[in-house]
Amino acid sequence: MAELNLAAKLKNQLKQDKIHLWNPPYTDDQHQAGQQHMQELAQRYSSLLALQVSDVEGALESIRVQAVNRLRGNKRFRELNMATVELLLPRDSRKDNKAKTLIETRLDVLVQQLMDRIGEEFGLKSIKLILNGKTLIPDQTLDTQGVKNHSKMMVLKVTDGEEEKNHQHESIQRTQKGFQILSERDGSEDPDTSPFLEIADQKGEPLKVPHSEKKALILAMGFHEKGRSLMKKKEFEKALCHLLQADHHFSQCGSALLRSVDNFAVLQLDIVWCYRALKALTCLDDARRRLQSAEDCFLQCYGQQQQRLLMIKGNTGREDVLFLRLYLLQSLLSYIEGNDFLAKQQLDKVESLYRRVGLDSEKMTQLMILGFTDREARLGLRACQGNVEEAAIYISNQRQEKIEQRQRERMKRSRRLEVISTLAELGYSRRDASRAAHLAEGDLDKALGILLDSGPPVLSSDTSEGVSADKLEQLLYLGFERDSSRTALRLTGGDVQSATQLLIDHQGVLSAELLSASQPAGSSSSPSPSSEEPSTSSISAEDNELVNEALEDICHDEEDYLDLTLEEESELINTMKGYLKSASGTP
């Protein structure tokens, strides 16, 4: 990191002094260094920057060689159409951390061809190529995806073996399918059997979102949650794959929607945090752009002085950890760019925030003795500026609010099910009744109006079997159970008198054999089990499996993203302080 800082400072100074190291007297006609002039320049800059002469001389020579190589690359590109691309390899594949890894390629070749070359040359089994924060598509060419001469690409190692590669690919595909299914659900079905995701604002109020944007947002948030789960396991390569997928889906959402939720800002922080963990912060342009997007989004969501956040939640302490991470990453980037003064300013803001949100272990213990979890204790202390008594009250109130919210949801669900049952008794299919109840937000009169406007009641699977609402009501009036009555009507082709006799003969309870025989799929003309057409039940079972897998990584605590222990941040703060102390020459 110190080498990047020194190189950036020297490049800034060279630019200011209008010195071109690739030209004489610093480079001769044979592209060799002009030793005397290079040494004199190193002496001058070491005094100016208060650095060791040997360090400056080595850094200047590295800059000169890079410049010469760039000129050679430009010439080869003009004459042979061969582009030079810089690769940011995985840490364990780098032979020399100080030297750049370059590869020559035509730009009209498929990305997959370049991936195969990289895999062969560097012993990598399964990789992805990242350009400016976008994952390159293997079956498209380099030039059509923005790769140019001297582009810088990150090589992301996804797996170590073919079997793991296939598993990882399948995992991403299943995650995609699971959240696609969830994105199509609108809550009109029973959430106990058909879970769905609802988009809410910072107050917890559902957001009215156009279907296309809702679908993109759920996919984005789903991949983000999966990525965050992998980050907790320190699997940063896999995490970054999922986070970049999330970023792709967020790009399909309207700007107005992104301004109303802070998820997009948190995602940008998480992506750059992965860059840091993978030591890929030389992707400066993309990292800087993402941090600026995060800061802009936070300001739009929370207000310039977080006044909107204060009005909604009553405090800003929990969200302060997000700003701490933002300023810390900004400080790190400023240091890499050679701007020590700005890096120090930003680090001062970080330390000020850390003093506010850093936690006293004794206070944490006091709250946990009272029966609160470590997460509750952290969030409570930050919300109450470290006051234990206020934090205990705050956490208790939060618990009570969640209990009341769950009760409201249960009551809402119960009312909705009552409306559905009432509409079903009037002859409407449960599917239509569920959709109408959802659209009417549980209001029976409105739901009935919706159904009446759409035409007479139709029992979707019953009509062809001779079951009508009137006939069913006649059997219900006689005291028979609804399921048995419907089955009897199916078996008798809709003949009420025969159905009544059948129920009487069986004392109102039909055997399992008769119930099975009444199913539409039991007719001789139905497709056999070996048919390639999947049954509805098999599709439903597969959908449920995909949905359940997707939901595994969704944290039920909506404030999980705020629950940072700050251990990694504390380490980086100390590292940054060491860098800046060395740069300033402070003992």
C-alpha positions in Angstrom: 0.0 0.0 0.0 2.9 2.4 0.8 4.3 1.7 -2.7 1.1 2.8 -4.3 1.1 5.9 -2.1 4.7 6.8 -3.1 4.0 6.1 -6.8 1.0 8.4 -6.8 2.9 11.2 -5.1 5.7 11.0 -7.6 3.3 10.9 -10.6 1.5 14.0 -9.2 4.9 15.7 -8.9 6.1 14.7 -12.3 2.8 16.0 -13.8 3.2 19.3 -12.0 6.8 19.7 -13.1 5.8 18.5 -16.7 8.6 15.9 -16.7 8.2 12.9 -19.1 10.3 10.0 -17.9 9.9 8.2 -21.3 11.7 11.0 -23.1 15.4 12.1 -23.0 17.3 12.7 -20.9 15.6 10.2 -18.6 15.3 7.5 -21.3 17.7 7.1 -24.3 17.0 5.9 -27.8 17.4 2.3 -26.7 14.8 2.8 -24.0 17.5 2.6 -21.3 17.5 4.9 -18.2 19.6 8.0 -18.1 21.2 7.0 -14.8 22.7 10.4 -13.9 19.5 12.4 -14.6 17.3 9.8 -12.8 19.6 9.9 -9.7 19.5 13.7 -9.7 15.7 13.7 -10.0 15.5 11.1 -7.1 17.6 13.4 -4.9 15.4 16.4 -5.6 12.2 14.6 -5.0 13.4 12.8 -1.9 14.2 16.2 -0.3 10.9 17.6 -1.5 8.8 14.7 -0.1 11.0 13.9 2.9 11.6 10.3 1.7 14.5 8.0 1.4 16.5 8.5 -1.8 16.7 4.8 -2.6 12.9 4.4 -2.3 12.3 7.4 -4.6 14.8 6.2 -7.1 13.3 2.7 -7.2 9.7 4.1 -7.6 10.8 6.5 -10.3 12.5 3.7 -12.3 9.3 1.6 -12.0 7.2 4.6 -13.3 9.7 5.1 -16.2 9.5 1.4 -17.2 5.7 1.4 -17.1 5.6 4.5 -19.3 8.0 3.0 -21.8 6.0 -0.2 -21.9 2.9 1.7 -22.4 4.4 3.4 -25.5 5.5 0.1 -26.9 1.9 -1.2 -26.3 0.5 1.7 -28.1 2.7 1.0 -31.1 1.8 -2.7 -31.2 -1.8 -1.8 -31.0 -1.5 0.7 -33.9 0.5 -1.7 -36.1 -0.8 -5.2 -35.1 -4.1 -4.4 -33.5 -2.8 -6.2 -30.3 -4.1 -4.6 -27.1 -2.2 -4.7 -23.8 -4.5 -5.4 -20.8 -3.4 -5.2 -17.2 -4.6 -8.1 -15.0 -5.3 -7.8 -11.3 -4.7 -11.4 -10.3 -6.0 -13.2 -7.1 -3.5 -12.7 -4.3 -2.3 -16.3 -4.2 -1.6 -16.1 -8.0 0.6 -13.0 -7.9 4.3 -13.8 -8.3 5.4 -10.2 -7.6 3.1 -7.8 -5.8 5.1 -4.8 -7.1 5.1 -5.8 -10.8 2.1 -5.4 -13.0 0.7 -8.4 -14.9 0.2 -7.6 -18.5 -1.3 -9.7 -21.3 -1.6 -9.0 -25.0 -4.8 -9.9 -26.9 -6.9 -8.9 -29.9 -10.1 -7.1 -28.8 -12.4 -8.9 -31.3 -11.9 -12.3 -29.6 -14.5 -13.8 -27.2 -14.0 -13.1 -23.5 -14.0 -16.9 -23.0 -10.9 -17.2 -25.1 -9.1 -14.7 -22.9 -10.3 -16.5 -19.8 -9.0 -19.8 -21.1 -5.6 -18.2 -21.8 -5.4 -16.6 -18.3 -6.5 -19.9 -16.7 -3.8 -21.8 -18.5 -1.0 -19.3 -17.9 -1.7 -18.7 -14.2 -3.1 -22.1 -13.2 -6.6 -20.9 -12.5 -9.5 -23.3 -12.9 -12.6 -21.1 -12.8 -12.5 -17.3 -13.1 -14.6 -14.3 -13.9 -13.3 -11.1 -15.5 -14.4 -7.8 -14.0 -14.0 -4.5 -15.9 -15.1 -1.2 -14.2 -17.2 -3.2 -11.7 -19.0 -5.2 -14.4 -18.7 -8.9 -15.0 -17.7 -9.6 -18.6 -20.0 -12.0 -20.5 -17.9 -15.0 -21.8 -19.7 -15.5 -25.1 -19.3 -11.9 -26.2 -16.2 -10.2 -27.6 -13.9 -7.9 -25.5 -14.5 -4.8 -27.6 -18.3 -5.0 -27.5 -18.1 -4.9 -23.6 -15.8 -1.8 -23.4 -12.4 -3.4 -23.2 -9.8 -1.1 -24.7 -6.0 -1.0 -25.0 -4.5 -0.6 -21.5 -7.8 -1.5 -19.8 -7.4 -2.8 -16.2 -9.3 -6.0 -15.4 -9.8 -7.9 -12.1 -9.4 -11.7 -12.4 -11.8 -13.1 -9.8 -11.2 -16.7 -8.8 -14.6 -18.3 -8.3 -13.5 -21.9 -7.5 -10.5 -24.2 -7.4 -11.9 -27.3 -9.3 -14.3 -28.3 -12.0 -16.7 -29.9 -9.6 -16.8 -26.9 -7.4 -17.1 -24.7 -10.5 -20.2 -26.5 -11.6 -21.6 -26.3 -8.0 -20.9 -22.6 -7.9 -22.6 -22.0 -11.2 -25.6 -24.1 -10.2 -25.8 -22.2 -6.9 -26.0 -18.8 -8.6 -28.6 -20.1 -11.1 -30.7 -21.5 -8.3 -30.4 -18.2 -6.4 -31.5 -16.3 -9.5 -34.5 -18.7 -10.0 -35.5 -18.6 -6.4 -35.7 -14.8 -6.2 -37.4 -14.6 -9.7 -40.2 -16.8 -8.2 -40.4 -14.5 -5.2 -40.4 -11.4 -7.4 -43.5 -12.7 -9.2 -45.4 -13.2 -6.0 -47.6 -10.4 -4.8 -48.8 -11.7 -1.4 -52.2 -12.7 -2.8 -51.7 -16.3 -1.8 -51.4 -17.7 1.7 -47.9 -16.6 3.0 -47.7 -19.7 5.1 -47.5 -21.8 2.0 -46.3 -19.2 -0.5 -43.8 -16.9 1.1 -43.3 -13.5 -0.6 -41.1 -10.5 -0.2 -42.5 -7.0 0.4 -40.5 -3.8 -0.3 -40.8 -1.3 2.6 -39.4 2.1 3.3 -37.4 3.2 6.4 -40.7 3.4 8.4 -41.5 -0.2 7.5 -44.4 1.0 5.2 -44.9 -1.0 2.0 -43.8 0.8 -1.1 -46.0 0.9 -4.2 -43.5 -0.2 -6.9 -44.2 -0.9 -10.6 -44.0 -4.6 -11.3 -40.9 -4.4 -13.5 -39.0 -2.4 -10.9 -40.2 -4.6 -8.0 -38.9 -7.6 -9.8 -35.5 -6.0 -10.4 -35.3 -4.7 -6.8 -36.1 -8.1 -5.3 -33.5 -9.8 -7.4 -31.0 -7.1 -6.4 -31.7 -7.3 -2.7 -31.7 -11.1 -2.9 -28.2 -11.3 -4.5 -27.1 -8.6 -2.0 -28.2 -10.7 1.0 -26.5 -13.8 -0.5 -23.3 -11.7 -1.0 -23.4 -10.4 2.6 -23.8 -13.9 3.9 -20.6 -14.9 2.0 -18.8 -11.8 3.3 -19.5 -12.9 6.9 -17.8 -16.2 6.0 -14.8 -14.3 4.6 -15.5 -15.8 1.1 -14.9 -12.5 -0.6 -14.4 -13.8 -4.2 -17.8 -15.5 -4.2 -19.4 -12.6 -2.3 -18.2 -10.2 -5.0 -19.7 -12.3 -7.7 -23.1 -12.0 -6.0 -22.7 -8.4 -5.1 -22.0 -7.4 -8.8 -25.1 -9.4 -9.8 -27.0 -7.3 -7.3 -25.5 -4.1 -8.8 -26.7 -5.2 -12.2 -30.3 -5.6 -11.1 -30.2 -2.4 -9.1 -29.2 -0.6 -12.4 -32.7 -1.6 -13.8 -34.5 0.3 -11.0 -35.6 3.9 -11.4 -33.6 6.6 -9.6 -36.6 7.7 -7.7 -36.9 4.2 -6.1 -33.2 4.1 -5.2 -33.5 7.5 -3.4 -36.2 6.1 -1.1 -34.1 3.1 0.2 -30.5 2.9 1.4 -29.9 -0.6 0.1 -28.1 0.7 -3.0 -25.7 2.8 -0.9 -24.9 -0.2 1.4 -24.3 -2.4 -1.7 -21.7 0.1 -3.0 -19.9 0.0 0.4 -19.9 -3.8 0.4 -18.5 -4.0 -3.1 -15.6 -1.7 -2.2 -15.1 -3.5 1.1 -14.6 -6.7 -1.0 -12.1 -4.8 -3.2 -10.2 -3.9 0.0 -10.3 -7.5 1.3 -9.1 -8.8 -2.1 -6.4 -6.1 -2.3 -7.9 -4.8 -5.5 -8.1 -1.2 -4.6 -6.0 -0.3 -7.6 -9.4 -0.3 -9.4 -9.4 3.3 -8.2 -11.8 4.8 -10.7 -14.6 2.2 -10.0 -14.0 2.3 -6.2 -14.1 6.1 -6.1 -17.3 6.2 -8.2 -19.0 3.7 -6.0 -18.1 5.5 -2.8 -19.4 8.7 -4.3 -22.7 7.0 -5.3 -23.0 5.6 -1.7 -22.5 9.0 -0.1 -25.0 10.7 -2.5 -27.6 8.0 -1.8 -27.1 8.2 2.0 -27.6 12.0 1.8 -30.8 11.6 -0.3 -32.2 8.9 2.0 -31.2 10.4 5.4 -31.0 14.1 4.7 -28.0 16.4 4.6 -27.7 16.4 8.4 -29.5 13.1 8.7 -32.6 15.0 9.8 -34.9 12.8 7.8 -33.4 9.7 9.5 -33.8 11.4 12.9 -37.4 12.1 12.2 -38.2 8.6 11.1 -36.2 6.6 13.6 -35.6 9.0 16.5 -31.8 8.6 16.4 -28.9 8.2 14.0 -26.5 6.2 16.1 -27.0 2.9 14.4 -26.5 4.3 10.9 -23.3 6.0 12.0 -21.4 2.8 11.4 -22.2 3.0 7.7 -20.6 6.5 7.5 -17.7 5.3 9.5 -17.0 2.6 6.9 -17.6 5.1 4.1 -15.1 7.7 5.4 -12.6 4.9 6.2 -12.7 3.6 2.6 -12.5 7.2 1.3 -9.4 7.8 3.5 -7.8 4.6 2.2 -8.4 5.6 -1.5 -7.0 9.1 -0.8 -3.9 7.6 0.6 -3.5 5.3 -2.4 -3.9 8.4 -4.6 -1.0 10.1 -2.7 -3.2 12.7 -1.0 -2.0 12.3 2.6 -3.7 15.5 3.7 -7.1 14.5 2.6 -6.6 10.9 3.9 -5.7 12.4 7.3 -8.8 14.6 7.3 -11.1 11.7 6.5 -9.4 9.4 9.0 -10.0 12.1 11.7 -13.7 11.9 10.9 -13.5 8.1 11.2 -11.9 8.2 14.6 -14.4 10.8 15.8 -17.3 8.4 14.7 -15.5 5.4 16.2 -15.4 7.1 19.6 -19.1 7.5 19.4 -20.1 4.1 18.1 -17.3 2.0 19.5 -18.6 -0.2 22.3 -17.6 -0.6 25.9 -17.4 -4.3 26.7 -18.6 -3.7 30.3 -21.7 -1.9 29.1 -22.3 -4.8 26.6 -22.1 -7.3 29.5 -24.5 -5.3 31.7 -27.2 -5.4 28.9 -26.6 -9.1 28.1 -27.0 -10.0 31.8 -30.4 -8.4 31.5 -31.3 -11.0 28.9 -30.6 -9.0 25.7 -28.7 -10.4 22.8 -25.3 -9.1 21.8 -26.9 -7.7 18.6 -29.6 -5.9 20.6 -26.9 -4.6 23.0 -24.8 -3.2 20.2 -27.6 -1.5 18.3 -29.2 -0.2 21.6 -26.0 1.3 22.9 -25.3 3.0 19.6 -28.8 4.3 19.4 -28.6 5.8 22.9 -25.0 7.1 22.7 -23.7 4.5 25.1 -26.2 5.1 27.9 -27.0 1.7 29.4 -30.3 2.6 31.1 -31.6 4.3 28.0 -30.4 1.4 25.9 -32.3 -1.1 28.0 -35.5 0.9 27.7 -34.9 1.3 23.9 -34.3 -2.4 23.4 -37.4 -3.3 25.4 -39.5 -0.8 23.3 -38.1 -2.3 20.1 -39.1 -5.8 21.2 -42.6 -4.6 22.1 -42.9 -2.9 18.7 -41.9 -6.1 16.9 -44.4 -8.1 18.9 -47.2 -5.6 18.1 -46.2 -5.6 14.5 -46.3 -9.5 14.3 -49.8 -9.3 16.0 -51.0 -6.8 13.4 -49.7 -9.0 10.6 -51.4 -12.1 12.1 -54.7 -10.2 12.5 -54.4 -8.9 8.9 -53.7 -12.4 7.7 -56.6 -13.8 9.7 -59.0 -11.1 8.3 -57.8 -11.9 4.8 -58.4 -15.6 5.2 -61.9 -14.9 6.5 -62.6 -12.8 3.4 -61.2 -15.5 1.1 -63.4 -18.2 2.8 -66.5 -16.0 2.5 -65.8 -15.4 -1.2 -65.2 -19.1 -1.7 -68.5 -20.0 -0.1 -70.1 -17.7 -2.6 -68.7 -19.9 -5.4 -65.5 -18.2 -6.4 -62.3 -20.2 -6.6 -59.8 -19.7 -3.8 -57.3 -18.4 -6.3 -59.6 -15.6 -7.6 -60.8 -14.9 -4.0 -57.2 -14.6 -2.8 -56.3 -12.2 -5.6 -59.4 -10.1 -5.0 -58.8 -10.0 -1.3 -55.2 -8.9 -1.9 -56.2 -6.1 -4.3 -58.9 -4.9 -1.9 -56.4 -5.0 1.0 -58.7 -7.3 3.0 -61.9 -5.3 2.5 -64.7 -7.9 1.8 -67.0 -5.4 0.0 -64.3 -4.1 -2.2 -63.1 -7.7 -3.0 -66.6 -8.7 -3.9 -66.9 -5.7 -6.1 -63.7 -6.6 -7.9 -65.0 -10.2 -8.5 -68.4 -9.0 -9.6 -66.8 -6.6 -12.1 -64.8 -9.5 -13.5 -67.9 -11.7 -14.2 -69.9 -14.6 -12.6 -68.0 -16.9 -10.3 -66.1 -19.8 -11.9 -64.6 -22.6 -10.0 -61.5 -23.1 -12.0 -61.0 -26.9 -11.8 -64.5 -27.8 -10.8 -66.7 -26.6 -13.6 -65.6 -29.2 -16.1 -66.3 -31.9 -13.4 -69.9 -30.9 -12.9 -69.5 -28.8 -9.8 -71.3 -25.5 -9.7 -71.8 -23.1 -6.8 -75.6 -23.7 -6.7 -75.2 -27.5 -6.5 -72.5 -27.2 -3.9 -74.6 -24.9 -1.8 -77.5 -27.4 -1.9 -75.3 -30.2 -0.4 -73.8 -27.8 2.2 -77.3 -26.8 3.2 -78.0 -30.5 3.9 -75.1 -30.5 6.3 -72.4 -32.3 4.4 -68.8 -31.2 4.5 -67.5 -29.0 1.6 -64.7 -31.3 0.4 -66.9 -34.4 0.5 -69.7 -32.6 -1.3 -67.4 -31.3 -4.0 -66.0 -34.9 -4.5 -69.5 -36.4 -4.6 -70.6 -34.0 -7.3 -67.5 -34.8 -9.3 -68.1 -38.5 -9.1 -71.7 -38.2 -10.1 -71.2 -35.7 -12.9 -72.9 -32.9 -11.1 -76.2 -34.9 -10.3 -77.3 -33.5 -6.9 -79.7 -36.3 -6.1 -77.0 -39.0 -6.9 -74.4 -37.1 -5.0 -76.7 -36.8 -2.0 -77.4 -40.6 -2.0 -73.6 -41.3 -2.3 -72.9 -39.1 0.7 -75.8 -40.8 2.7 -74.5 -44.2 1.8 -71.0 -43.3 3.1 -72.4 -41.4 6.2 -71.1 -38.1 4.7 -67.4 -39.2 4.7 -65.9 -40.5 1.4 -63.1 -43.0 1.5 -59.5 -42.3 0.4 -60.0 -44.4 -2.6 -63.1 -42.4 -3.7 -61.3 -39.1 -3.0 -58.4 -40.3 -5.1 -60.7 -41.4 -7.9 -62.3 -38.0 -8.0 -59.1 -36.2 -8.9 -59.0 -34.9 -12.5 -55.5 -36.4 -13.1 -57.0 -39.9 -12.4 -58.9 -40.1 -15.8 -57.5 -42.5 -18.4 -56.9 -39.7 -20.9 -54.5 -37.9 -18.6 -50.8 -37.9 -19.3 -48.9 -40.8 -17.8 -46.3 -40.1 -15.0 -43.6 -40.8 -17.6 -44.7 -37.9 -19.8 -42.2 -35.1 -20.3 -44.8 -32.5 -19.2 -44.3 -31.9 -15.4 -47.2 -32.0 -13.1 -48.4 -28.9 -11.3 -47.5 -30.5 -7.9 -43.9 -31.3 -9.1 -43.4 -27.8 -10.3 -44.8 -26.4 -7.1 -42.4 -28.6 -5.0 -39.4 -27.5 -7.1 -40.5 -23.9 -6.8 -40.8 -24.2 -3.0 -37.3 -25.8 -2.8 -35.8 -22.9 -4.8 -37.6 -20.3 -2.7 -36.6 -21.9 0.6 -33.0 -22.0 -0.6 -33.2 -18.3 -1.5 -34.8 -17.3 1.8 -32.1 -19.1 3.8 -29.8 -16.1 3.5 -32.4 -13.5 4.1 -31.9 -12.2 7.6 -35.2 -11.8 9.5 -33.8 -8.8 11.4 -34.1 -5.8 9.0 -31.3 -4.0 10.9 -28.7 -6.8 10.4 -26.7 -4.7 8.0 -26.2 -2.1 10.8 -24.9 -4.7 13.3 -21.1 -4.2 12.6 -18.7 -5.3 15.3 -16.2 -2.9 13.8 -13.3 -5.3 14.4 -12.2 -5.2 10.8 -12.7 -1.4 10.8 -10.6 -1.0 13.9 -7.7 -3.0 12.3 -7.9 -0.8 9.2 -7.9 2.4 11.3 -4.7 1.4 13.0 -3.1 0.4 9.7 -4.0 3.7 8.2 -2.6 5.6 11.2 0.6 3.7 10.7 0.8 4.5 7.0 0.1 8.2 7.5 2.6 8.4 10.4 5.3 6.9 8.2 4.4 9.2 5.3 4.8 12.2 7.5 8.0 11.1 9.0 6.6 11.2 12.6 8.6 8.9 14.9 
